[in-house]
Amino acid sequence: MKLKIKKWGINGEGIAYYKKKPVFVMGALPDEVVDAEVVEDRERYLLAETKKVLEASPRRRKPMCGIWKECGGCPLMHVDYKGQVRMKEASLKEALKKYAGYTGPILPVLKNPDVLAYRNACKLRFFNDDGKLGIGLYEKDSTHVVKMERCLVHEKELERARVDILKVLNEHHAKAFSKRDDAGYRTLVMKSFDGKIQVVLVTGAQEIEPEIVQGIMAIEGVVSLWQSVKSRDENEVDVFGKTMIHLAGEEKIEVQVCGLKLHLLPRSFFQLNTKQAQRLYEVVREWTPKSKGIVEAYCGIGAMALLVSGKAKKVVGIESIKDAVINAQENAKQKGIENVRFVCGDAGVELKKIGQTMPVDTLIVDPPRSGLNAQMREAIRESKIETIVYVSCNPSTLAKDIADLKAYRIVKVQPVDMFSQTPHVETVCLMSRREKK
């Protein structure tokens, strides 16, 4: 099937039309003419794959990674950076128009200074590789592991440590996880900040030999080593198991951002691009007005709540992960910030409680890709909040949430490229309560 690609899709695919029906074409770029094969015919659209590019876009380039299609982690590896930025701008603009009816200005994307080797964390799957322990990434929409020799978007320190860790494990004849034995190595989780690396080995119900601990701690840059024990009966969706064991080195790892020293336990989340996280936080701090009370929901280790502590008499952070709340409290104490406190719980439930004990006129939210849940949106609608600073990693759910919060209007929109080589775009959206007529 010969198709002319008209525009971008939200997952980095090209969109064409066949008999007025949208065709989502993987591997195709806008303005290209391609020979495509339909792989799925659905009622409202078609899914297709590019077989041959007949007329190429000037934005097309040769992918630098040999497994980019199998892995699926970098769907825009075949697009130059200018084209990637255009795609993200178009995706955000389309979502805001489609779901929220917003056609106003959007600020230029804050570009990523490092389009490769920017990712400060990784979660990689162990597997049995011809009698040895191998490591790789799940194939897109699959449980099949693609063997990885090198990942171009991981920080170089992570990649070097990954290779050395695998070498240590194979020297001691480590095996991948077996459900039958409920033992073996499942996942390697690493975080890297300023050349210091925290390592978590997710395993079955087993002890890790002292020689393996010593070998990994001898690797350059590794300062913290944990084991997460996850039995065969535990939820496969969660990376970590219920039991966390500190094996060696420091319990927490430190990251410095916007003048703050923040500490993270293994379960605590931090933005995956440290340099761009700092730029994003600076936007949030600048856009947050002087307030009576500020709440940051989905606050993680409390970075944004601490950064805006000077903007209000009282600031409260809400986070559902207990380890992150512990880190946030420690981070506030270390910095001597006394007007910020943190609570562990559901964002919507806790926001209602907080609103009954203190005035809240500014809300900062940084929800997961699924956006705000119904309870959180209801809590906002019932509040007297004047200003919302919404940090989003998903333009579609951002726009849908804005559409549901009809009492608020968009003031400013700032996209930030955190994840080059992917279609994902982070967005800071400033919203203000509409004046009552």
N, C-alpha and C positions, 0 to 999 in steps of 0.2 A: 504494500500500500504506500503510495507516494503522498507525503503530507508536507504542508507548509506550516511551520511552527509560529504561532501568533504571540504567545506570552509565556511567562514563567508560571509554574505551579508551586504550591507552598513547600513541597519536598524537594525542590530543585529540578523537577522534570519539566519538559516543555509541553505546552498545551496547543493542540491543533483541533480542527473540526472536520468531521466526516458526516455528511448528510445532516448538518446542524447539531450533531452530537459531539460533545467534548471528547477528545482523545488525549489521555495523559501518556506522554512518550518519554520513557526513561532514557537518559543519555543524549537528549536533544536540547538545543538552545533556541531561543527566540530568533526569528529571521532566517532560520535554516530550512532547507528542503531536505527531507530524509526519506529513505525507504524503510518503513517500519512494519513490524509483524504484530498483529493483535494477539495478546496472550490471555485476555479475559474480556468477555462481552457482558456488561451489566446493563440493567434497564435504562439507566440515565447517562452512562458514560462507558468508554472503552479504555482498557489498559493495553499499552503497546511497548515494544522495545525497539530501539534503533538498530537496524541491520547494516545500513550504509548511509553515510552522510553524502548527499548529492551536491548540496551547496552549503559550504561551511560558514559559520559566523566568525568575524574577526576576533571575537572573544574566546573562541575555542583554542585549547592548547593541549599538548601531549601530557597525560597524567604522569606525575613523578613517582607514584606508588604502583607496584606491580599487582597488588591484590585489592585495589580500591573498589572494584566492582563486587568482588566476593564478600569483602568485609562490610561495605556499605556505610562505614563510619564517616567517610568524606565524600558525599555525593557530588560536590562541586570541584573535585580535583581536576576535572577536565576544562575548567573555566578560569580565565585569568582574573586577577584580583579586582580589576575595574568592573568586570562582568559580575563578579560575586556581590560587590557592593550594590550594583544596580538591581540585582535580583532581590536583595534584602529590602531595599527601598520600595520596590514594587510590591513585595509580599506584605509589608506593613501597611502601605497605602491602600492596597486592595482590601485587606481585612478591616481596617478602620472604616472604609467607605461601605463595604458590604454589610457589616453587622451593626456598626454604630452610627452610620450615616454621616461620618466626619469627612469633609473634603478640604479642610483647612491646611495650613502650612505644616510641614514636618522638617525639623532641623536636619542639616547634613549629618550623615553617619559619622560617628567618631571611629575612624579607621584603626585597625589593629596594626601596631608597629612591627609585630612579628607574626607573619602569616603562617610560619612553620615553627615548630619547637616552642609552642606557647603553653601547652596544656600541663598544669602542675600536678595532676593526679591521674591515676589509671586503675582500672579493674580488669584483670586479665585472667582467662580461664586456663587451668592446667588440663592436660589430656595425655593419654598414653601414645607415644610416638615411636613406633617400631622398637618397643622394649625400653625406651627411655622416657623421661618426663619431658613433655613439650609444653609450649605456652602459646596462646593465641587469643583471638577475638571471635565472638559469635558472629556467624554469617547473618546478614540482615533477614529478619523475620524467620529465624531458624534456631535450632539448638545445636547445629553443626558448628564445630570450632574450626576457624581458618588459621592455619599456622602462620605466625608472624615472625619475620626475621628482623624487621625494624619498623617503627611507627614514626612518621615524619612530623606529626603534630605534638608528640610528647616532648617535654623538655629533655635535653640531651642527658642530664644527670639521671633522670628516670630510666632512659633507655640503657645507659651504661650499667646502672645498678641491676636492672632486670636481667640482663645477660649474665652478670656475675652471680645473681641469686640462683638462677636456673642451673648454672655450673656447679654451685655448692650442693644443691639438692641432688643432682645427678651423681656427683661424687660419692654421695651416701645412699645411692640406689633408691631414692624416693619414688613413690608411685602415685598416680592420679587417683582421685576418689573412686571408691567402689561401693555401690549401695549394698551389695551382698555382705561385704566386710564392715561396712559403716566406718571405713578408715581411708586415709589417703589425702592428697592435697587437692583442694577444690579451686581456690581463687587466690590470686596475688593482688593485694590492694596497696598502693603506694601514694604518698603525698610528698611533694618537694617544695621547699621554700628556702631561698638564699643558700642553695647548695646542701641543705640538710634534709635527710630523707627519713620518713616514717614508713615502716613496712608492717603489713598485717598479712599473716598466712592463715587463710581460711581452710580448715581441715575437718576431717571426720573426728570420731571419738578416739583420740590417740595422743600420746605425748610426743613432743618434738625433741629429738636427741640433742644433748648438750653440744655435740660437735657441730651440728647444723646451726645452732644459735651462735656459737663462736665464729663459725665461718661467715655467716651473714653480717654479724656485727663488725667483722674485720674489713668489710667492703667500704670503699671510700664514700663518705657522705652519709652512710647509714648511722643514725643517732637514736633510733627508737624501733623496737621490735615487739610485736604483739602476735598472739595466736587467737583466732576466733574459732571456737569449736561449734560445728554445725552438724547435727546428726541427720540421718536419712529421713527422719520423720518431720523435720522442720520445713517451713515455707520456702520453696525454691525461689520465690520472687525476691526475698530479702537476701542481700549479699552476705551479711554477717549472721553468725549464729547467736544463740542466747548467751553463751558463755564467752567472756573476753578474758584472756590471760596475758598479763604484762610479762614478757620474757626477759628483756634486757634493755639497757639504755634509759633514755628519758621517757616518762609516761606521755608527755604532751610534746607537740611540735609548735614552734613559734613562727608567726608570719607578721611582718611589719607592713602596715598600710595606712596612709594618710596620717602619719605621726603616732599611730597606735601600735602597741605590741600585743598581738592576740595569740592565745594558746588554744590548740585543738587536740581533743581526744580522737581516737580513730573513727567513732561514729559521727563526729561533728562535721558539718559541711562548710566549705568555703568556696567562693567562686573559682572556677577552674582556670581562669586566666588572671594572674595576679596583677599585671600592669593595667589591663583594661578594667579590672575590678576597682582599682584606685580611681580611675577616671569616672567610672559610673558612680562611685560613692561621693566624689566631689560634686557631681551634678545634683545628687540627692541632697547633700548638705546645702548647696547654694539655693535650691528650690524650696527647701523647707522653711516656712515663715516663722517669725517669732510667735510663740504660742503659749497658752495657759498650760496645756498638757498635750504630750505627744505619745502615741502608741505605735510601736513597730510590731506588726504581726509577721509570723514566719521569720523570726529574727535570727535564727541560727546562733552563732557565737556572739551576736550583739554588736557587730561592727557599726551598722548605721545608727542604731540607738545611741551608742557612745559618741559617734561623730556629731550628732545633733543635740547633745546634752546641754550645750550652751544656749539653745534656742527656746527652752522652756523651764519652768520651775520643777516640773515632774515629767519623767519619761519612763514608760513601761515597755518592756519587750516581751513578746509571747512566742513560745516555741514548744513544739510537741516532743522533741527528742531530749531526753533527760540529760545526756552527756553534754549536749550543746548548751543547755541552761547552766550547768555547772561551770562550763568554760566561760560563758558570758558573765556570770557573777564574779568569777575570779578575775576576768579582764577588767571589769569595772573597779574592783577593789584595788588591783595593782596600779591602775591609773589614778586612783584617789577620786573617782567620780561618784559622788554620794547621792545625786538626785535621779539616778537611774536604777531601776530594779527589774528583775526578770521573773516570769512565772512560766511554769510548765503546764501545758494544756492545749485544748482545741482553740483555735483563733477566734471563732465566732462566740463560743461560750465565754471565754475570758474577756473579750472586748465588752460584752454586755455587763459583766461584773465590774470591770474597771470603770465603765461609764457611770456606775451608781456610786462610786466612791471619790471620783475626781473629775473635773472638767476635761474633756478631750476635744480639742478643736482641730488637731492635725493627726492624720493616720498615714503611716508608711506601710505598704504591703509588698512582699516579695514572695508570692505563692509558687507552688510547683506548676508544671506545664498544664495541669488540668484547671488552673485558675482558682478563683474563689468558690468555695462550695456554697450551697443554698443558705446554710446557717450563717455564714460570714456575711453574705450579701444582705440578709435580713437584719443582722446586727448593725450594719452600716446604715441601712435605710431608717432604722429606729433611733439612730444616734443624732447628736447635734454637731457632728463633725463638719467643719467648714472646708478643709483642704485635704485632698488625698494625693500622695505621691506613690504611684503604682509602678513597681519595677516588675517587668514581665519578660519571660523567656519564650512566650508563645503569642504572636500577634492575634491569632484567632480567638483564644480565650480572653485575652486582654480586651478586644473589641466587644465580645459578647458580654463581658462583665460591665463594661462602660454602658452598653445599651440597656442593661438591666438596672443600672443605678441612674435613673432618669433625673434625679434631683441635682446631678452634677454635670458640668460642661468641661470640655477639654480646653486647657489654657496653652500648654506647650507639650511637644512630643520630641524626645531625643533618642534616636536609635544608636546603639553601641555594638560594634562588631567584636564579640567575644570569641567567636568560634569560626575562624577562617577555614575554608575548604568545606564548610557545611552550610546548609540553608538557614540555620538558626540565627536569630538576631535578638539581642537583648534590647529592651525599650524602657525608658523612663518617661512616664506620662504624668503631667501635673494636672489635677482636676480641682475645680472649685465649685462650691454649691451655687446653684442658680438663684438669682434674686427672685423672691416671690412677687408675683404680679397682683 
